[in-house]
Amino acid sequence: MIETARLRLRPWQREDRPAFERFNTEAMMRYLGGVHAPARVDAMFERRLADQARDGHCYWAVEHKDSGALVATCGIRIASNYPAEVPVAGMHEIGWRVAEAHWGKGYAREAAEASIAWAWTNLDAPAIGAWTTQLNVPSWRLMERLGMARRPDLDFHHQDHPPGAPLGAMIVYALERPQ
């Protein structure tokens, strides 16, 4: 478990599945291909549990310390769901999603900074990557505020989108391990 001034990052538990659904709204999923069917949301939730069990870390559940409310998901995972020819395959990836009711409060940055600090202490990763579509300005701007550098050499087209689809064109940022 990781604690910040306002947040607690922890592994997902089976009973979190209904709350996980809050990250599947039209506004939140607009850069991720739209609202997913329940079966796909179930698969995403199972992937969080599997990542945690296999690697000891994942995109964790993020609770507000005072209320206990699930406000976000954020953490580090190994990008193991990409074909080997994709430049980010196997890379440590940071990711976040904040429930709409909690946008604009700085939770994504707070949780991301804590996740990065945890990674440098607990993992041997030489770098941490993050990617999104060019259209997702709030996400790549946060990557920049986190000190990540744009890495066009790692850009790729996401396999879940047809060739040429704008949402499939991933831009990549990375943060090198501090010396």
C-alpha positions as CSV (number, residue, x, y, z in Angstrom):
1,M,0.0,0.0,0.0
2,I,1.2,3.5,-0.9
3,E,0.0,6.6,0.9
4,T,0.2,10.2,-0.1
5,A,-1.2,13.3,1.6
6,R,-4.7,12.6,0.4
7,L,-4.7,9.1,-1.3
8,R,-4.1,5.5,-0.6
9,L,-3.0,3.2,-3.5
10,R,-3.7,-0.4,-2.9
11,P,-4.2,-3.7,-4.7
12,W,-7.7,-4.4,-6.1
13,Q,-10.0,-6.7,-4.3
14,R,-12.9,-8.8,-5.8
15,E,-15.4,-6.6,-4.0
16,D,-14.1,-3.5,-5.9
17,R,-15.5,-4.7,-9.2
18,P,-18.8,-2.6,-9.0
19,A,-16.7,0.5,-8.2
20,F,-14.4,-0.3,-11.1
21,E,-17.4,0.3,-13.4
22,R,-17.1,4.0,-12.7
23,F,-14.1,4.2,-14.9
24,N,-16.2,3.2,-18.0
25,T,-18.1,6.3,-18.7
26,E,-18.5,8.1,-22.0
27,A,-16.3,11.1,-21.0
28,M,-13.5,8.9,-19.5
29,M,-13.4,6.5,-22.4
30,R,-13.5,9.0,-25.2
31,Y,-9.8,8.5,-26.0
32,L,-9.9,4.8,-25.3
33,G,-12.4,3.7,-27.9
34,G,-15.7,4.5,-26.1
35,V,-17.6,2.8,-23.4
36,H,-16.8,-0.9,-23.2
37,A,-19.3,-3.7,-22.9
38,P,-19.6,-5.3,-19.5
39,A,-17.6,-8.4,-20.6
40,R,-14.7,-6.2,-21.6
41,V,-14.8,-4.3,-18.3
42,D,-14.8,-7.6,-16.5
43,A,-11.7,-8.6,-18.5
44,M,-9.9,-5.3,-17.7
45,F,-10.7,-5.9,-14.0
46,E,-9.4,-9.4,-14.1
47,R,-6.2,-8.2,-15.8
48,R,-5.6,-5.8,-12.8
49,L,-6.0,-8.8,-10.5
50,A,-3.7,-11.0,-12.6
51,D,-1.1,-8.2,-13.0
52,Q,-1.0,-7.8,-9.2
53,A,-0.8,-11.6,-8.6
54,R,1.9,-12.1,-11.3
55,D,4.1,-9.0,-10.8
56,G,3.3,-7.7,-7.4
57,H,2.1,-4.4,-8.9
58,C,-0.5,-3.1,-11.3
59,Y,-2.7,0.0,-11.9
60,W,-3.8,0.0,-8.3
61,A,-7.1,1.1,-6.8
62,V,-6.8,4.7,-5.5
63,E,-8.9,5.6,-2.5
64,H,-9.4,9.0,-0.9
65,K,-7.9,8.6,2.6
66,D,-10.6,10.6,4.4
67,S,-13.7,9.2,2.8
68,G,-12.4,5.8,1.6
69,A,-14.1,6.5,-1.8
70,L,-12.5,4.9,-4.8
71,V,-11.5,8.0,-6.8
72,A,-9.0,6.7,-9.4
73,T,-6.8,3.9,-10.6
74,C,-3.1,4.5,-11.0
75,G,0.1,2.5,-10.9
76,I,2.8,0.7,-12.8
77,R,2.3,-2.4,-14.9
78,I,4.3,-4.4,-17.3
79,A,3.0,-3.8,-20.8
80,S,2.6,-7.6,-21.5
81,N,-0.5,-7.3,-23.8
82,Y,1.3,-6.0,-26.9
83,P,2.8,-8.0,-29.8
84,A,6.6,-8.3,-29.6
85,E,7.1,-6.0,-32.6
86,V,5.5,-3.1,-30.7
87,P,8.3,-0.9,-29.2
88,V,6.7,-0.7,-25.8
89,A,6.1,-4.5,-25.4
90,G,7.4,-5.5,-22.0
91,M,8.1,-2.0,-20.8
92,H,7.1,-0.7,-17.4
93,E,4.1,1.5,-18.0
94,I,2.5,4.1,-15.7
95,G,-1.2,4.7,-16.2
96,W,-4.1,6.5,-14.5
97,R,-7.8,7.1,-14.7
98,V,-9.7,9.4,-12.4
99,A,-13.4,9.1,-11.9
100,E,-15.2,12.1,-13.4
101,A,-16.6,13.3,-10.1
102,H,-12.9,13.8,-9.0
103,W,-11.5,15.5,-12.1
104,G,-9.5,18.7,-11.5
105,K,-8.3,17.9,-8.0
106,G,-4.8,16.9,-8.8
107,Y,-5.4,13.2,-7.9
108,A,-3.8,11.8,-11.1
109,R,-0.6,13.7,-10.6
110,E,-0.4,12.9,-6.8
111,A,-1.0,9.2,-7.5
112,A,1.4,9.1,-10.5
113,E,4.2,10.8,-8.6
114,A,3.8,8.3,-5.7
115,S,3.7,5.4,-8.2
116,I,6.9,6.6,-9.9
117,A,8.7,6.9,-6.5
118,W,7.5,3.4,-5.6
119,A,8.8,2.0,-8.9
120,W,12.3,3.5,-8.6
121,T,12.5,2.0,-5.1
122,N,11.0,-1.4,-5.8
123,L,11.7,-2.2,-9.5
124,D,14.8,-2.5,-11.6
125,A,13.2,-0.8,-14.6
126,P,15.6,1.4,-16.5
127,A,12.7,3.6,-17.6
128,I,8.9,4.0,-17.2
129,G,6.8,4.7,-20.2
130,A,3.3,6.1,-20.8
131,W,1.3,6.4,-23.9
132,T,-1.9,7.8,-25.2
133,T,-3.4,9.2,-28.4
134,Q,-2.3,12.6,-29.6
135,L,-5.9,13.7,-29.1
136,N,-5.7,13.1,-25.3
137,V,-4.1,16.4,-24.4
138,P,-4.8,16.2,-20.6
139,S,-3.0,12.9,-20.4
140,W,0.1,13.8,-22.3
141,R,0.3,17.1,-20.6
142,L,0.4,15.3,-17.3
143,M,3.2,13.1,-18.7
144,E,5.2,16.3,-19.3
145,R,4.4,17.7,-15.8
146,L,5.8,14.4,-14.4
147,G,9.1,15.1,-16.2
148,M,8.5,12.5,-18.9
149,A,10.1,13.1,-22.3
150,R,8.4,12.6,-25.7
151,R,9.8,9.5,-27.4
152,P,8.6,9.4,-31.0
153,D,10.9,6.4,-31.7
154,L,8.6,4.3,-29.5
155,D,5.3,5.5,-31.0
156,F,3.0,2.7,-32.3
157,H,-0.4,1.9,-33.5
158,H,-2.6,0.1,-30.9
159,Q,-3.8,-3.3,-32.0
160,D,-7.3,-2.7,-30.7
161,H,-7.9,0.0,-33.4
162,P,-8.1,-0.4,-37.1
163,P,-5.1,0.9,-39.2
164,G,-5.4,4.6,-39.7
165,A,-7.9,5.1,-36.9
166,P,-6.8,8.3,-35.0
167,L,-7.4,6.7,-31.6
168,G,-5.0,3.9,-32.4
169,A,-2.0,6.2,-33.1
170,M,-0.2,6.1,-29.7
171,I,2.4,8.7,-28.8
172,V,4.9,7.6,-26.1
173,Y,6.6,9.4,-23.3
174,A,9.3,8.0,-21.0
175,L,11.0,8.8,-17.8
176,E,14.6,7.4,-17.4
177,R,15.7,6.1,-14.0
178,P,17.4,8.8,-12.0
179,Q,21.2,8.4,-11.6
